[in-house]
Amino acid sequence: MLVEKFIPKAYSERVEAAKVRHRAYSNIALVKYWGKRDEQIPMNPSISFTLSHSYTETVIEMAPRTDFTSSFQIDFFFDEEPKDNFLPKIETFFTRIRNYIPFLRDYYFVIRSSNSFPHSAGIASSASAMAALAVCLMKIEKLFDPEMTEQFFHEKASFLARLGSGSACRSTYSGVVLWGEHSAVMGSSDLYGIPMEDVHEVFNTYQDTILLIDKGQKPVSSTKGHQLMIGHPYAEARFLQAREHIAALKSILKKGDLEGFMALVESEALALHAMMMTSDPYYLLMRPNTIAAIEKIWYLRASTQKPLCFTLDAGANIHLLYPKAYKADIIPFIERELKPLCQDQEVIYDEVKSEP
Ligand code: DP6
């Protein structure tokens, strides 16, 4: 299998100690990943925008190991505070990737992380967190193997991030990113994300205003949600729809077709939530204000022809998407009509990260 290429042979360099840092940005899916098999293999490909303001910054310090009583020696700090309750997640990640990063067993790792967004904002941080961790580990691996190519570095960073959290493998790149094999995109892979090429300039200017409708803990986690796609009565139709959406979105992105973009992205968001509502057991993550906001967005679009649309992640929050050229028209509408629907009137103004 192709994973073999990510298992290192002997490294050319010896490394005593290292300190690396990486900032990885969150992403919002346009075509959604929902359902997986084996070791983090998606049931359908997905495409996302990487954002500019919502990020995780991680610093890893690596030193010779002093304690051999457990599989790994790791200390983890979040916002400068020791956070032992995060350790099991990191240990699970290290266990999954240890064949690909063999030095994990031989060193002591001190990991310090922080997010640009509040922990309680109801924004999924696993994508940016796992991407930051994966890229840091690749920065260390590059010290062991300085000859490694840029392409290998990026593919393997995304490959490792995927093993931490599926959507994280799209957060190792900026811009528009595809994860999952699709016949319409050469080089696409279930194992790692790749940047989408041939994307119209307008999409590099896209704004994502996140309406924090509900900042609380979700009643059903994404992990559980993915599991409920196994044996779901509409799963096969959904996976097929997502594949068709990838092909359609590829051409929409190339042409700069805003009408096509809005229709496809909203259909994806509602299809994702339809899967939740038809799972066994069924559940609902939208809140009354999610629907109220959607109706206002549709009303504004119909009455002003402004190209704004929404998408949803696996929660109640809304991501409002529109080109930068319309910012001055749309912000007053957000402030007046949508902010009052948000918990603590909180919104986050983010945008696509177009620069690497
Ligand atoms: C609805 O990537 O959080 O945001 O692989 O189990 O960590 P795991 O799941 P995760 O699922 C993301 C689901 C989604 C859609 C998407 O980002 O594509």
Boltz pocket constraint, residues with backbone or C-beta under 6 A from the ligand:
constraints:
  - pocket:
      binder: B
      contacts: [[A, 27], [A, 28], [A, 29], [A, 31], [A, 32], [A, 33], [A, 34], [A, 40], [A, 46], [A, 124], [A, 126], [A, 162], [A, 164], [A, 165], [A, 166], [A, 167], [A, 168], [A, 222], [A, 223], [A, 226], [A, 272], [A, 312], [A, 313], [A, 314]]
      max_distance: 6.0
